[in-house]
Amino acid sequence: MEPTTVYPARIVRTMDPARPTAEAVAVRGDRIRAVGTVAELMAYPGAVLDERYADAVLLPGFVEAHSHAGSGNVWANTYVGLVDRTGPDGRRWPGCRTIDEVLDRLRAAEAELQDPDAVLMAWGLDPIYFPGQPLAAAELDRVSATRPIHIAHTNGHVCAVNSAVLRRFGIDASMRVSGVVKDGAGEPTGELQEFAAMGLVGELVEGSGLLNISPAALRQFAQEGVNTGTTTLTDLGSSLLMDDDGVALYRSTVDEEFPARLNVFHFGAGIGPVALSLQEAAERLVRLRQLSTDKLRFGNVKLMLDGSIQGFTARLLEPGYLGGQPNGIWNVSPEEFREAFETFHRAGLLAHVHCNGDQATQLFLDTLEAILTAHPRPDHRHTCTHSQMSTAAQYRRMAALGVCANIFANHIWAWGDQHIDITVGPDRAARMNAAATALRLKVPISLHSDTPVTPLGPLHAVKHAATRLTVSGRVMGEHERIGVQEALEAVTIGGAYMLKVDHQVGSLEAGKLADMAVLAEDPLAVEPEHIGEIHVLGTMVGGRHHATKVAPLSEVSAL
């Protein structure tokens, strides 16, 4: 018989309403044997005491239901974002506060490249922070007019390239691809919006983009999980699952030593041409699901409808963008979306659908209602992911249709001021990421980071959902605040529910996998605005202990 190890803590918060707090957790093998008082647990035959967490706070391991394993790749490129960021290896990248600082950093990176043909790759750009100051080909040519330069915007839906790239790929005034931005004279500016346009220069990012995964990227991604108390991660949109070598990469890397669980979603629609037909892809995913383990799960699919609100590529209902900008871009036509969604739904697969704008949410719900009418399926748990502009009426429909909402609370801090002043105005900004409305209307929710769009960190998401503070100190919709307990439930059992793994993780209960976040402080015992500053000491995943590798970050540095 395997020994039972009892781990006392300062407090254990279980997210189990039958026993919400405890003194200790008993673990046998990779499972929780019991939760209770130290005296209760030490009475089990052969129980041994391990006091390594005696001064810490234990919570269920956090569940990140919308993240990207390719975030481990981006750190190989030059970071040019506004805020300070820290990579999985602990390296601190200071933010670039002005366009001139962006260009200076690019010049420094360009000077370090030995190969004259090497592409200068950067990421993290966010022009909405610099209104009236473009950064595209004309500006990048000041760094180099001959070396190809490619900069990915933070949102992942837009990139900027220099003239050398435009020439190399034949992008000129004759180009008619949607998303190729042109100036008043009809000439391309070097800004490429959404996947059809970005795909024109896709050759440049092969091996380094979010969809290009390597064993090293996966391991860095998992270490970010440890650093933030996240024990279940999601690669929400993989392009590798239709290839046997891609599947083998995941299976060989996510082994017993891998310090997190990984749920891999196939990118089924919204990124351009795919290798297999929809039916072939669905059948393959059903087969791959049989290869799933407690550590690695296949058999889910991501569909992407629109773009980014701060990038003005999300699809909005009337009255549209505050400044009268053109409505955003569909990454897949409504007809193609219906065909893809129906195919994967009928195969019994779980679908998470990217919906930033409320028009995208409306299309998602209209399509799902038609599909469910024709093909009823109990407990599907299809999810509206981001759900940023979803209205109260749309949340009522989600509840009626059995839909979950994965809410992007981090946007409130990262771009809240811009949403109030530039994108949609104060009235609609106040109802963005409406977690309180969703819960009131009985829609299951989680909160996510979409890393690397914002840094991985469920405690920060809890803080943002509970305070709704912007960088300037404004409260963006006080009536959409939720309680800290509700937010903690969203990043534990809520995320587990929408991934259909709540029978295994998300709460500390007998029989579940022994996954825990080890914290220096109790999130329910500090002021909500300081929750993001709580130091994560490490994690337990299936009874194995993992330590963080970076010091705690301040809220200013880590969003």
C-alpha positions in Angstrom: 0.0 0.0 0.0 1.3 3.5 -0.9 2.0 5.7 2.0 -0.3 8.6 2.9 1.4 12.0 3.3 -0.3 14.7 5.4 0.5 18.3 4.4 -0.6 20.8 7.0 -0.9 24.5 6.0 -1.7 27.8 7.5 -5.0 27.4 5.8 -6.4 25.2 3.0 -9.0 26.7 0.8 -10.6 23.8 -1.1 -13.2 25.4 -3.4 -15.4 22.5 -2.2 -18.6 24.0 -0.6 -19.1 20.9 1.5 -15.8 21.7 3.3 -14.5 25.1 2.2 -11.5 25.2 4.5 -9.3 22.7 6.2 -6.0 22.4 8.2 -4.3 19.9 5.9 -4.4 17.7 2.8 -3.6 14.0 2.7 -2.1 12.7 -0.5 -1.6 9.1 -1.5 0.3 8.6 -4.8 -1.0 11.1 -7.3 -4.4 11.5 -5.6 -6.0 13.4 -2.7 -6.9 10.8 0.0 -8.7 13.2 2.3 -9.0 16.8 3.4 -9.5 17.8 7.0 -7.8 18.4 10.4 -4.3 17.2 11.0 -5.7 14.9 13.7 -8.2 13.4 11.4 -5.7 12.8 8.6 -2.9 11.4 10.8 -5.3 8.7 12.0 -5.1 7.0 8.6 -3.0 3.8 8.7 0.6 4.6 7.9 0.1 8.4 7.6 3.3 10.5 7.8 3.5 14.2 8.4 5.3 16.5 5.9 5.4 20.1 7.2 7.0 21.8 4.1 3.8 23.8 3.5 3.1 24.5 7.2 3.5 28.3 6.8 1.9 28.5 3.4 -1.6 28.7 2.0 -2.9 25.8 -0.2 -5.5 26.2 -2.9 -6.5 23.9 -5.8 -4.0 24.3 -8.6 -5.2 27.1 -10.9 -6.7 26.2 -14.2 -5.9 28.4 -17.2 -8.5 27.6 -19.9 -7.2 30.0 -22.5 -3.5 30.2 -23.0 -1.0 29.4 -25.7 1.9 27.0 -25.4 3.7 29.0 -28.1 4.2 31.8 -25.5 7.3 29.9 -24.7 8.6 30.8 -28.2 8.1 34.5 -28.1 10.9 35.1 -25.6 13.4 34.1 -28.2 12.4 37.4 -30.0 12.8 41.0 -28.9 10.1 42.3 -26.6 8.9 45.8 -27.4 5.8 46.1 -25.3 4.8 49.0 -23.0 4.9 47.2 -19.7 7.8 45.4 -18.0 7.6 41.6 -18.6 9.6 38.7 -17.1 10.2 35.6 -19.1 10.0 32.0 -17.8 13.7 32.0 -17.2 13.5 35.1 -14.9 14.9 37.6 -17.3 13.3 41.0 -16.9 12.4 43.0 -20.1 11.8 46.7 -19.3 8.8 48.1 -21.2 9.2 50.6 -24.1 7.3 53.7 -23.1 7.6 55.6 -26.4 7.9 54.8 -30.1 11.5 56.1 -30.0 12.2 53.5 -27.3 10.7 50.8 -29.4 12.9 51.8 -32.4 16.0 52.1 -30.2 15.5 48.6 -28.9 15.0 47.3 -32.4 18.2 49.0 -33.5 20.1 47.4 -30.6 18.7 43.9 -31.5 19.5 44.5 -35.2 23.1 45.3 -34.4 23.5 41.9 -32.6 22.4 39.9 -35.7 25.4 38.5 -37.4 23.7 37.0 -40.5 22.7 39.9 -42.9 19.8 37.8 -44.1 18.4 37.0 -40.7 14.9 38.3 -39.9 14.6 40.8 -37.0 11.7 39.4 -35.0 10.0 41.3 -32.2 6.7 41.1 -30.3 4.5 43.0 -27.8 3.8 46.1 -29.9 0.6 48.0 -29.0 0.0 51.1 -31.1 -3.2 52.0 -29.2 -0.9 53.3 -26.4 0.6 55.8 -28.9 -2.3 57.4 -30.7 -1.4 59.3 -33.8 2.1 57.7 -33.8 2.2 55.0 -36.4 4.7 52.2 -36.4 4.8 50.4 -39.7 7.1 50.2 -42.8 8.1 53.9 -42.9 9.2 53.8 -39.2 10.8 50.3 -39.4 12.8 51.3 -42.4 14.6 53.7 -40.1 15.9 50.6 -38.3 16.8 48.8 -41.5 15.5 49.2 -45.1 17.2 46.0 -46.2 16.9 43.4 -43.4 13.4 41.9 -43.0 11.7 43.1 -39.9 8.5 41.6 -38.4 6.8 42.8 -35.3 3.8 41.0 -33.8 1.3 43.2 -32.0 0.5 42.1 -28.4 -3.0 40.9 -29.4 -1.6 38.4 -31.9 -4.0 39.6 -34.6 -1.9 42.3 -36.3 1.7 42.6 -37.3 3.9 45.3 -38.7 6.7 44.8 -41.4 9.2 47.0 -43.1 9.5 47.7 -46.8 12.0 44.9 -47.3 9.3 42.4 -46.3 6.6 44.1 -48.5 9.0 43.8 -51.5 10.0 40.2 -50.7 6.4 39.0 -50.7 5.1 41.2 -53.5 2.7 43.2 -51.3 1.9 46.3 -53.3 -1.0 48.5 -54.3 -2.5 45.7 -56.3 -2.9 43.5 -53.3 -6.6 42.8 -52.6 -6.3 40.6 -49.5 -8.5 41.8 -46.6 -6.4 43.2 -43.8 -3.6 44.7 -45.9 -3.8 48.3 -44.6 -3.2 50.9 -47.2 -2.6 54.7 -47.1 -4.5 57.4 -48.8 -2.6 56.8 -52.0 -3.5 53.1 -52.0 0.0 51.9 -51.0 0.5 49.2 -48.3 1.6 50.8 -45.0 3.2 47.6 -43.6 0.4 46.9 -41.1 -1.2 43.5 -41.7 -4.4 42.7 -39.9 -5.7 39.2 -39.1 -4.7 35.9 -40.4 -5.3 36.2 -44.1 -3.1 39.2 -44.4 -0.5 38.0 -41.8 -0.4 34.7 -43.7 1.1 36.6 -46.7 4.4 36.9 -44.7 3.9 33.7 -42.6 7.2 32.3 -43.9 9.0 34.7 -41.7 7.6 33.4 -38.4 7.9 29.7 -39.2 9.4 28.1 -36.1 8.9 31.1 -33.8 5.2 32.0 -33.8 2.5 31.0 -31.3 1.5 28.1 -33.4 5.0 26.7 -33.8 5.6 24.6 -30.7 8.9 22.9 -29.7 9.8 20.8 -26.6 11.7 23.8 -25.2 8.7 26.1 -25.6 6.5 23.6 -23.9 8.8 23.3 -21.0 9.1 27.1 -20.6 5.3 27.3 -20.8 5.0 24.7 -18.0 7.5 26.6 -15.9 5.4 29.7 -16.2 2.6 27.6 -14.9 4.7 26.7 -11.8 5.7 30.4 -11.3 2.0 31.4 -11.2 0.4 28.5 -9.4 -1.2 27.1 -12.6 -1.3 23.3 -12.7 -3.6 22.9 -15.7 -2.7 24.8 -18.9 -4.4 25.0 -22.2 -2.8 25.2 -25.7 -5.9 26.9 -27.2 -5.2 26.5 -30.8 -2.6 24.0 -32.0 -1.8 23.5 -35.7 0.2 20.3 -35.0 -2.4 17.8 -34.2 -3.2 16.8 -37.8 0.4 15.5 -38.2 1.7 12.4 -36.4 5.0 14.1 -35.7 3.2 17.0 -34.0 1.2 14.6 -31.8 4.4 12.8 -30.9 6.0 16.1 -29.9 3.4 16.7 -27.3 3.4 13.1 -26.1 7.1 12.9 -25.7 7.4 16.2 -23.9 4.5 16.1 -21.5 5.9 13.2 -19.5 5.8 12.3 -15.8 8.4 15.1 -15.1 6.4 17.7 -16.9 5.3 20.2 -14.2 1.7 20.8 -15.4 -1.2 19.2 -17.2 -1.8 20.3 -20.7 -5.1 20.4 -22.7 -4.4 20.8 -26.4 -7.1 22.2 -28.7 -6.9 21.8 -32.4 -7.2 25.1 -34.3 -10.2 24.1 -36.4 -11.2 27.3 -38.2 -10.1 30.9 -38.5 -6.4 30.7 -39.4 -6.6 30.0 -43.1 -6.2 26.7 -45.1 -6.1 23.5 -43.1 -4.5 20.2 -44.0 -7.5 17.9 -43.7 -11.2 18.3 -44.5 -13.4 19.1 -41.6 -14.8 15.6 -41.4 -11.3 14.1 -41.5 -10.1 16.5 -38.8 -13.1 15.6 -36.6 -12.5 11.9 -37.0 -8.8 12.3 -36.3 -9.6 14.2 -33.1 -11.9 11.5 -31.9 -9.2 9.0 -32.4 -6.6 11.2 -30.7 -8.9 11.6 -27.7 -8.2 7.9 -26.9 -4.5 8.8 -26.4 -5.3 11.3 -23.7 -3.8 10.8 -20.2 -4.2 12.5 -16.9 -1.3 14.8 -17.9 -2.1 15.4 -21.6 -5.6 15.7 -23.2 -6.6 15.8 -26.8 -10.0 15.9 -28.5 -11.1 19.6 -28.2 -11.2 22.3 -30.9 -10.9 26.0 -31.1 -12.8 28.1 -33.7 -12.0 31.8 -34.2 -14.5 34.3 -35.4 -13.2 37.9 -35.1 -10.1 39.8 -34.0 -9.0 42.3 -31.3 -11.0 45.2 -29.9 -7.9 47.4 -29.2 -6.7 46.5 -32.7 -10.1 47.5 -34.2 -10.5 44.1 -35.8 -13.2 42.7 -33.5 -16.7 42.6 -34.9 -19.1 45.0 -33.0 -22.8 45.4 -33.1 -24.2 48.9 -33.5 -23.1 51.6 -32.7 -19.7 50.2 -33.6 -16.4 51.7 -32.6 -16.4 55.0 -30.8 -14.4 56.8 -33.4 -16.4 55.5 -36.3 -13.7 53.1 -37.5 -14.8 50.4 -39.9 -16.1 47.2 -38.3 -13.6 44.5 -37.8 -12.7 41.4 -39.8 -14.3 37.9 -39.8 -11.5 35.4 -39.7 -13.9 32.8 -41.1 -17.1 33.5 -43.0 -20.4 32.8 -41.2 -21.1 29.9 -43.6 -17.7 28.4 -43.1 -18.1 28.8 -39.3 -21.4 27.0 -39.3 -20.0 24.1 -41.3 -17.0 23.7 -39.0 -18.9 24.1 -35.8 -21.6 21.6 -36.8 -19.0 19.0 -37.9 -17.1 19.1 -34.7 -20.2 19.3 -32.6 -21.7 16.2 -34.3 -18.5 14.4 -33.6 -18.9 14.9 -29.9 -16.0 17.4 -29.5 -15.8 20.3 -27.2 -15.5 23.7 -29.0 -14.2 27.0 -27.6 -15.0 29.9 -29.9 -13.1 33.1 -29.9 -15.6 36.0 -29.6 -14.2 39.4 -28.7 -16.9 41.6 -30.2 -20.6 41.3 -29.4 -21.4 40.7 -33.1 -19.1 37.7 -32.9 -20.9 36.5 -29.8 -24.3 36.9 -31.6 -23.1 34.8 -34.5 -21.8 32.1 -32.2 -25.1 31.9 -30.3 -27.3 32.0 -33.5 -25.2 29.2 -35.0 -25.1 27.1 -31.9 -28.9 27.4 -31.4 -29.5 26.2 -35.0 -27.0 23.3 -34.5 -28.5 22.2 -31.2 -32.0 22.3 -32.7 -30.9 20.0 -35.5 -28.4 17.9 -33.4 -29.2 18.0 -29.6 -26.4 17.1 -27.3 -26.6 17.2 -23.5 -23.7 18.8 -21.5 -21.8 20.0 -24.5 -20.1 22.9 -22.5 -19.2 24.8 -25.7 -17.5 28.0 -24.6 -17.6 31.7 -25.7 -13.9 32.5 -25.1 -13.0 36.2 -24.3 -16.7 37.1 -24.3 -15.6 40.7 -23.9 -18.5 42.6 -25.3 -21.2 40.0 -24.6 -24.5 41.7 -23.5 -26.9 40.7 -20.8 -29.3 39.4 -23.4 -26.5 37.3 -24.9 -25.7 35.9 -21.4 -29.4 34.9 -21.0 -29.1 33.0 -24.2 -25.8 31.4 -23.1 -27.6 30.1 -19.9 -30.5 28.8 -22.0 -28.1 27.0 -24.5 -25.7 25.6 -21.9 -22.8 27.8 -22.9 -19.8 28.7 -20.7 -18.0 32.0 -20.8 -14.3 32.4 -20.4 -13.9 36.0 -19.6 -10.8 38.1 -20.3 -10.8 40.2 -17.1 -7.1 41.2 -17.7 -8.3 43.5 -20.4 -9.8 45.8 -17.8 -6.3 46.7 -16.5 -4.3 46.3 -19.7 -6.5 48.3 -22.0 -9.4 49.6 -19.8 -8.4 53.3 -20.2 -8.2 52.8 -24.0 -11.6 51.1 -24.1 -13.2 53.9 -22.2 -11.6 56.7 -24.2 -10.9 55.3 -27.6 -12.5 52.0 -28.6 -16.1 51.8 -27.3 -16.7 54.6 -24.8 -17.5 54.6 -21.1 -21.0 53.1 -21.3 -20.1 50.0 -23.2 -16.7 49.7 -21.4 -18.5 49.5 -18.1 -20.2 46.2 -19.2 -17.1 44.7 -20.9 -15.9 41.4 -19.4 -19.2 41.3 -17.5 -18.5 38.5 -14.9 -21.1 39.7 -12.5 -23.8 39.6 -15.1 -22.7 36.2 -16.3 -22.9 34.7 -12.7 -26.2 36.4 -12.0 -27.7 34.8 -15.0 -26.2 31.4 -14.1 -23.6 31.2 -16.9 -20.5 29.1 -15.8 -17.4 31.3 -16.1 -13.7 31.2 -15.9 -11.0 34.0 -16.2 -8.0 33.7 -18.4 -4.8 35.4 -19.5 -4.5 34.5 -23.2 -0.8 34.5 -22.6 1.3 35.9 -24.1 -1.3 38.6 -24.8 -1.2 39.3 -21.1 1.1 37.5 -18.6 0.0 34.2 -17.3 -1.2 34.7 -13.7 -4.6 33.7 -12.3 -4.1 35.7 -9.2 -3.9 38.8 -11.4 -7.1 37.8 -13.2 -8.8 37.4 -9.8 -7.6 40.9 -8.8 -8.9 42.5 -12.1 -12.3 40.8 -11.9 -12.7 41.9 -8.2 -11.5 45.5 -8.6 -12.0 46.4 -12.3 -9.4 49.0 -11.9 -7.6 50.5 -14.9 -4.0 51.7 -15.0 -5.2 55.3 -14.4 -7.1 54.2 -11.3 -10.6 54.4 -12.7 -13.1 51.7 -12.0 -14.4 50.3 -15.3 -17.9 49.2 -14.4 -18.3 49.0 -10.6 -21.5 46.9 -11.0 -19.6 44.2 -12.8 -17.2 43.5 -10.0 -17.3 40.0 -8.5 -16.2 38.8 -5.1 -12.8 37.4 -4.5 -14.3 34.0 -3.6 -16.2 34.0 -6.9 -13.1 34.9 -8.8 -11.1 32.2 -7.2 -13.8 29.7 -8.0 -13.6 30.9 -11.6 -9.9 30.2 -12.0 -10.2 26.8 -10.3 -13.4 24.8 -10.5 -14.8 27.1 -13.2 -11.9 26.6 -15.6 -11.9 22.8 -14.9 -15.7 22.7 -15.7 -15.4 24.3 -19.1 -12.5 21.9 -20.0 -14.6 19.0 -18.8 -12.0 17.9 -16.2 -13.8 19.1 -13.0 -14.1 15.5 -11.9 -10.3 15.4 -11.7 -9.1 18.9 -10.8 -10.4 22.3 -9.7 -11.1 21.6 -6.1 -9.4 19.8 -3.2 -11.5 16.7 -2.6 -10.9 13.1 -1.9 -10.3 11.1 -5.0 -9.2 14.1 -7.2 -5.7 14.5 -8.6 -3.3 16.1 -6.0 -2.8 19.4 -7.7 -2.3 22.5 -5.5 -1.1 26.1 -5.7 1.3 27.0 -2.8 0.9 30.6 -1.9 2.7 32.9 0.6 -0.6 34.6 1.6 -4.3 33.9 1.6 -6.1 35.7 -1.2 -9.1 36.2 1.0 -7.1 37.8 3.7 -5.5 40.7 1.7 -7.1 43.7 0.0 -8.3 42.8 -3.5 -6.0 45.3 -5.2 -3.0 43.4 -3.7 -4.0 39.9 -4.7 -1.8 40.0 -7.8 1.2 40.6 -5.6 0.9 37.4 -3.6 4.1 35.4 -4.0 3.6 31.9 -5.5 6.0 29.5 -3.8 5.4 26.6 -6.1 2.9 23.9 -7.1 2.1 20.3 -6.5 1.0 18.3 -9.6 -0.1 14.8 -9.0 1.7 14.7 -5.7 5.0 15.9 -7.1 6.4 19.2 -5.8 7.6 22.0 -8.2 9.3 25.3 -7.1 9.1 28.7 -8.7 12.1 30.1 -10.5 11.4 33.8 -10.4 10.9 36.4 -7.7 7.4 37.9 -7.2 6.5 40.7 -9.6 4.8 43.9 -8.8 1.4 44.7 -10.4 3.0 47.5 -12.4 5.4 45.1 -14.0 3.1 42.1 -14.6 -0.4 43.6 -15.4 
